[in-house]
């Protein structure tokens, strides 16, 4: 491994580890505060899977939240604990990292409105269909039981064990204690995912991707979708990376597949999801994201 690869890998690891840690803690705390003021019943009503409105509300929520794939996990955890509809939670998980305003804006600036509108429409449609099918096929049973459990906050004072009374914890501190407990459980998953993703990012040259994802390769689109999953960088960076790949001959369909694979199901996100889902659910999630990437890529080539 040469010096440039080591430098790129360590630099990406440091950047992602710090970024994901800050985002995880900040978003988890924000969700915890929201749950103090918005009762679970309200969330269940808004994101109910019993009517079509809930699915599109989840997609809208995903589109307006500027989260990357890993940042959706704390928010998803809050939805699980509020017992929102399973199908609508999956729509949010699929749509949030792909449809946020920053990504859509960069798509428009980099590739034009026609490409952007098609990308947005396809990702939105497949997210809603994917969430609906996952619920109807019964994948909710693969959510781990501990994902529904609220972390317990500590109380101050010696408590009954020394004859005293435990003092109630400040509500803001209580939220932070729950967030910190969640973070300690997720930290090993974050470090492993970031480490593997950073190594692949540092060692994978763009020329190699472009050489296998050109217009002359009929399997360029599934190849790009699969390569995108371990290539974890923020979706905004993937779009900027895609511009030189397009100049080197990578098809627009393959670029869309690369963005969806990388932003929609990064390796770090998949490892984090292990703390919430059983393997069957993770495999199903990956299948939906890869299906979305391949469908969007090939259908764009057909229509345009």
Secondary structure, 3 states (H helix, E strand, C coil): CCHHHHHHHHHHHHHHHHHHHHHHHHHHHHHHHHHHHCCHHHHHHHCCCCCHHHHHHHHHHHHHCCCCCCCHHHHHHHHHHCCCCHHHHHHHHHHHHHHCHHHHHHHHHHHCHHHHHHHHHHHHHHHHHHHHHHHHCCHHHHECHHHHCCCCCCCECCHHHHCCCCECCCHHHHHHHHHHHHHHHHHHHHHHHHHHHHHHHHHCCHHHHHHHCECCCCCHHHHHHHHHHHCCCCHHHHHHHHHHHHHCCECHHHHHHHHHHHHHCCHHHHHHHCCCECHHHHHHHHHHHHHHHHHHHHHHHHHC
